[in-house]
Amino acid sequence: MTYRRTIFKENQSYHVFNRSINNEDIFINKREIIRFLSLINFYRFKTNISFSEYSVLNIDRKKSFEKPNNIYQSLVEIYSFSLMPNHYHFLIKQLIPNGISKFISNIQNGFAKYYNIKNKRYGSLFCAMFKAVIIRTDEQFFHVSRYIHLNPVITGLVKISELECYYLTSFSSYMNNFSYPFLTKKIINDHFKNVSNYKKFVNDHEDYLQKLSELVLSPF
C-alpha cells in the first residue's frame, strides 16, 4: 500500500497536481472543461449533497452555495490553477482538517463519473494519489503561481502573448479577462503593485528558469 508523505495542515498552502491515467487527454472538450470548472466551484465547500443534486436545485438554493456559511463551510482557498490536456495544477490552502483531500477527491470522482458516462468509458480516470508540494516561503508561493500560469506556454499550447486571454488558467482572471468565483486573488493582487507588474513577473522567462528548481516539483 502506498502512503502519502505530505501531511496537510490547516492554513498551509500547497502546490497540488495530478494527471490522467495513461496520460489520456481529458481537458480538451469545452463542455467537459466547463464541467470540471463547475465541480471546482461547488466542491470547494463542505456539502451534504452531490453536484448532480445541486444541479437541479432552484436559483435561490444554488445561490446559498456562493458564499461560505455555517452549513457550507469552505474546505480550501484557491489562488491559482491551470488545466492542461492531461493534468491539472492548483495553488491552494487547506482551511479545515482533510480539506484538500476531500476537495480533490470530490472533483476527481465527480468528473470521472461524468467523463465515463459521456465517453462510454469504465474505470479510474486519474492517478490514484495526487501530488502535493508544501509552500514554505512567500517567494515560493509567487514563483509557483507563475509556474502554474506558464504551463500552457512552456508546453507549447499557447504563445506568451496569448496567455492573458487563455481561460484554462487563472492568469486570465488576474488580467481581468475572465472571472472565476472560486478564485481568491487578494494575496497576489496585494503583493504586486498592479496588473502590469504581475504580468511582467509571469512573462520574465529568465527569472522563471532560475527559480524553477526551487519549486521542488515531484515528477509525474
C-alpha positions as CSV (number, residue, x, y, z in Angstrom):
1,M,0.0,0.0,0.0
2,T,1.3,3.5,-0.9
3,Y,1.2,6.1,1.8
4,R,1.3,9.9,1.4
5,R,4.4,11.6,2.8
6,T,2.8,15.0,2.8
7,I,0.6,15.7,5.9
8,F,-1.8,18.5,5.1
9,K,-2.1,21.2,7.8
10,E,-4.8,23.9,8.2
11,N,-3.9,27.4,6.9
12,Q,-1.0,25.9,5.0
13,S,-0.6,26.3,1.2
14,Y,0.4,23.6,-1.3
15,H,1.0,23.1,-4.9
16,V,-1.3,20.2,-5.8
17,F,-1.4,18.4,-9.2
18,N,-2.4,15.2,-10.8
19,R,-2.7,13.6,-14.2
20,S,-5.0,11.2,-16.0
21,I,-4.2,7.6,-16.3
22,N,-2.0,6.7,-19.3
23,N,-1.7,10.5,-20.0
24,E,-5.1,10.5,-21.7
25,D,-6.2,13.9,-22.9
26,I,-9.3,14.7,-20.8
27,F,-9.4,18.5,-20.8
28,I,-9.9,19.2,-24.5
29,N,-13.7,19.4,-25.0
30,K,-15.3,22.7,-23.9
31,R,-18.3,21.0,-22.2
32,E,-16.0,18.8,-20.2
33,I,-13.8,21.7,-19.2
34,I,-16.8,23.7,-18.1
35,R,-18.0,20.7,-16.1
36,F,-14.6,20.5,-14.3
37,L,-14.6,24.2,-13.5
38,S,-18.2,23.9,-12.1
39,L,-17.1,21.0,-9.9
40,I,-14.2,23.1,-8.6
41,N,-16.6,25.9,-7.7
42,F,-19.1,23.5,-6.0
43,Y,-16.8,21.2,-4.1
44,R,-14.6,23.9,-2.6
45,F,-17.3,23.8,0.1
46,K,-18.2,21.0,2.5
47,T,-21.6,19.9,1.4
48,N,-24.1,17.1,2.1
49,I,-25.3,16.8,-1.4
50,S,-23.7,15.8,-4.7
51,F,-23.1,18.1,-7.7
52,S,-25.8,16.3,-9.6
53,E,-28.3,17.0,-6.8
54,Y,-27.1,20.6,-6.7
55,S,-27.6,21.0,-10.5
56,V,-31.4,20.5,-10.2
57,L,-31.9,23.0,-7.3
58,N,-33.7,26.3,-8.0
59,I,-31.7,29.5,-8.3
60,D,-32.2,30.7,-4.7
61,R,-30.9,27.4,-3.3
62,K,-28.0,27.5,-5.7
63,K,-27.1,31.0,-4.5
64,S,-26.7,29.7,-1.0
65,F,-23.5,27.9,-2.1
66,E,-21.8,31.1,-3.4
67,K,-20.6,32.2,0.0
68,P,-19.2,30.2,2.9
69,N,-21.5,29.9,5.9
70,N,-22.2,27.6,8.8
71,I,-23.8,25.0,6.6
72,Y,-21.5,25.1,3.6
73,Q,-18.0,25.6,5.1
74,S,-15.0,26.3,2.9
75,L,-12.6,23.4,2.5
76,V,-9.9,25.3,0.7
77,E,-8.8,28.6,-0.8
78,I,-7.7,28.5,-4.4
79,Y,-5.1,31.1,-5.6
80,S,-4.0,29.7,-9.0
81,F,-5.0,26.9,-11.3
82,S,-4.3,25.6,-14.8
83,L,-5.9,22.8,-16.8
84,M,-3.6,21.0,-19.2
85,P,-4.9,18.4,-21.7
86,N,-4.0,15.5,-19.4
87,H,-3.4,17.1,-15.9
88,Y,-4.2,20.0,-13.6
89,H,-2.4,22.2,-11.2
90,F,-3.7,24.1,-8.1
91,L,-2.0,26.6,-5.7
92,I,-4.3,26.0,-2.8
93,K,-4.6,26.4,1.0
94,Q,-6.3,24.0,3.4
95,L,-8.8,25.7,5.7
96,I,-10.2,22.7,7.7
97,P,-8.9,19.2,8.6
98,N,-8.8,17.0,5.5
99,G,-10.0,19.9,3.3
100,I,-7.6,19.4,0.4
101,S,-8.0,15.6,0.3
102,K,-11.8,16.0,0.4
103,F,-11.8,18.7,-2.3
104,I,-9.6,16.8,-4.7
105,S,-11.4,13.5,-4.1
106,N,-14.8,15.1,-4.9
107,I,-13.7,16.9,-8.1
108,Q,-11.9,13.9,-9.4
109,N,-14.6,11.4,-8.6
110,G,-17.3,13.8,-9.9
111,F,-15.6,14.5,-13.1
112,A,-14.7,10.8,-13.7
113,K,-18.3,9.8,-13.4
114,Y,-19.4,12.5,-15.9
115,Y,-16.5,11.7,-18.3
116,N,-17.0,8.0,-18.2
117,I,-20.7,8.2,-18.9
118,K,-20.3,10.7,-21.6
119,N,-17.5,8.8,-23.3
120,K,-18.8,5.3,-22.6
121,R,-15.7,4.6,-20.6
122,Y,-15.1,2.5,-17.5
123,G,-12.6,2.6,-14.6
124,S,-10.4,5.2,-12.9
125,L,-9.6,8.4,-14.8
126,F,-6.9,10.0,-12.5
127,C,-3.8,8.5,-11.0
128,A,-4.5,7.0,-7.6
129,M,-2.6,9.6,-5.5
130,F,-2.4,13.2,-6.4
131,K,1.0,15.0,-5.8
132,A,1.4,17.8,-3.3
133,V,4.3,20.1,-2.5
134,I,4.3,22.3,0.6
135,I,4.7,26.1,0.1
136,R,7.3,27.1,2.7
137,T,8.0,30.8,1.8
138,D,6.3,33.8,0.2
139,E,8.8,33.7,-2.6
140,Q,8.0,30.1,-3.4
141,F,4.3,31.0,-3.3
142,F,4.6,33.6,-6.1
143,H,7.0,31.5,-8.2
144,V,4.6,28.5,-8.0
145,S,1.8,30.8,-9.2
146,R,4.0,31.8,-12.1
147,Y,4.9,28.2,-12.9
148,I,1.2,27.2,-12.9
149,H,0.3,30.1,-15.2
150,L,3.2,29.4,-17.6
151,N,2.4,25.7,-18.0
152,P,0.5,26.2,-21.3
153,V,3.3,28.4,-22.7
154,I,6.2,26.1,-21.7
155,T,4.4,23.1,-23.3
156,G,3.5,25.0,-26.5
157,L,-0.2,25.1,-26.1
158,V,-0.3,28.9,-26.4
159,K,2.1,31.8,-27.1
160,I,3.1,34.0,-24.2
161,S,1.2,36.9,-25.9
162,E,-2.0,34.8,-25.8
163,L,-1.8,33.7,-22.2
164,E,-3.7,36.6,-20.6
165,C,-6.8,35.6,-22.7
166,Y,-6.4,31.9,-22.2
167,Y,-9.3,30.8,-20.0
168,L,-7.7,27.5,-18.8
169,T,-5.5,29.2,-16.3
170,S,-6.3,31.7,-13.6
171,F,-3.8,34.2,-15.2
172,S,-6.7,35.4,-17.4
173,S,-8.6,36.3,-14.2
174,Y,-5.6,38.2,-12.8
175,M,-5.5,40.1,-16.0
176,N,-9.3,40.8,-15.6
177,N,-10.3,39.0,-18.7
178,F,-12.2,36.1,-17.0
179,S,-13.9,35.7,-13.7
180,Y,-13.8,32.6,-11.6
181,P,-15.9,32.7,-8.4
182,F,-13.7,30.1,-6.7
183,L,-10.5,32.1,-7.1
184,T,-9.0,34.1,-4.2
185,K,-6.8,36.8,-5.8
186,K,-6.1,39.1,-2.8
187,I,-2.7,37.7,-1.9
188,I,-1.2,38.0,-5.4
189,N,-3.0,41.3,-6.1
190,D,-1.7,42.8,-2.8
191,H,1.8,41.7,-3.4
192,F,2.1,43.3,-6.9
193,K,1.6,47.0,-7.4
194,N,-0.8,46.5,-10.3
195,V,-1.8,44.0,-13.0
196,S,1.0,45.1,-15.3
197,N,3.6,44.2,-12.6
198,Y,2.3,40.7,-12.2
199,K,2.1,40.3,-16.0
200,K,5.8,41.3,-16.2
201,F,6.7,38.9,-13.4
202,V,5.0,36.0,-15.1
203,N,6.5,36.9,-18.5
204,D,10.0,37.0,-17.1
205,H,11.3,33.7,-18.5
206,E,14.9,34.2,-17.4
207,D,14.0,34.6,-13.8
208,Y,11.5,31.8,-14.1
209,L,14.1,29.4,-15.3
210,Q,16.5,30.4,-12.4
211,K,13.8,29.8,-9.8
212,L,12.4,26.6,-11.3
213,S,14.5,24.3,-9.1
214,E,13.1,26.0,-6.0
215,L,9.6,24.7,-6.8
216,V,10.6,21.2,-5.7
217,L,8.2,19.5,-8.2
218,S,7.8,15.8,-8.0
219,P,7.8,14.1,-11.4
220,F,4.6,12.5,-12.7
